[in-house]
Amino acid sequence: MKTDEIIFDKSYDFRGLKCPLPVLKARRALNNLDKGQVIKILADDPAANLDFKHFCEVSGNILVNNTEEDKNLIFFIKKI
């Protein structure tokens, strides 16, 4: 699925932040959403791929999609 085809409710730019800040900020953002809503996250920390995958496994949220475009990591997470 192309990232421009994914419908999301809010977008956050966490570029420039290092582990664990992107995941901590994502958790806070998800706390303010209703179940079923999706956030889009931009990050550039190389550890973010593993961090967000683990975060979703532990939290029960769904990592809808993750990709890399122009050295930016893009994550779509659905709140459960």
Secondary structure, 3 states (H helix, E strand, C coil): CCHHHCCCCEEEECCCCCCCHHHHHHHHHHHCCCCCCEEEEEECCCCHHHHHHHHHHHHCCEEEEEEEECCEEEEEEECC
